[in-house]
Amino acid sequence: MTRYAPSASKLVAWREEKNLPQGLTVLSLPQAHQKRLRTTNGLDRVNQELKCRTRVARMFPNEASLLRLVSALLAEISDEWEIEKIHLNMKPQTQPSV
């Protein structure tokens, strides 16, 4: 890991804190789940939505007002994911018969 210290010092420090097993937890899941969780598409979509909605307001009087808006948006997105839409269906997939 010393080879990566100059270019990825934060990663090396994270690994040295014995966090590697937690970082590889996804590998203990079934193969079909690993496939769905290997990308950050969901997180990218949430960040895109936050950026879009906060850009409309442009300026905030203080940090607390920004935090209130972002918290409300995240609560709304969470409700959609829990109730209305299935963004990450973790039910086992069946293979089509040939």
N, C-alpha and C positions, 0 to 999 in steps of 0.2 A: 504493500500500500504506500510505501514511501515514494514510489515512482510517481504517484498521482498527487502527492502533497503540494507541489507548486501550482498545478492547474486546477485542482479540486480540493482545496484545503477543508472546506466545509463538509464535503462528503467523507473525507478521511476522518475528521473529528467525529462525525456522526457514527461512523462505523466503529471507531475505537471506543465509543461509549456503550458498546455491546448492543447496538440497535439493529444489527444485521438480521437476526431471526425475525424481528417484528416486520422489517421491510420485506421479507420473503414469505410472509404469511399467506399471500395469495397463492403460492405454489402448493399449499396444503389443500386447496379447494379442488373440486372436480374439474377435469379438463375443460368442459363446456363453460364453466363459470370463469375460469382463468382467461378464456378467450374474450369474454365480455368486459372483464376488469382491467385488461392490459393497456387500455387507452385512457386518456384524460378528456375524452369528448364531452362527457357530462359536466365536468368541471369547467371546461372551456365555454360551454353553452351558458352556464350560470354566470360566469364572469362577463360574457358578452351582454347578457340581459342587464346586469348591474351597470355596466358602462353605458349602455343605451339609456337607461332610466335616469342615471345621475347626470348625464350630459345635458338632459333637458333642463334641469334645475340650474346648471352652470355654477352658480356661486351659493355657498351655504354660509349663514351668519356665524356658525360655530361648528365645532367638531361633533357636538351632541346632535345637532339637527341632521348631519350626514349619517351618523350612526343610527338614528331613528328611521330614516328613509331606507337604508340598506337592511336593517333588521326587519322592517315590514316587508320588503321585497323578498328577502330570504324566507320569511314565514309563509308568504304567498306561494312561492315556488315549492316549499316543502309540502304545503297542503295539496297542491296539484299533484305532486309525485305520490303522495300517500293515498289520495282519494280518487282522483280523476284519471290520471294517465299511468301507464306502466312503462317506465323508461328503461327499467332493468329487470326483466322477467327472469327470475332465478329458478323457475320450475324446470325439471329435467326435460331435455329435448328428446324426442323420439326420432329415430332415423327412418326415413321413408323406405318402405319395402320395395325391392326391385323386382 
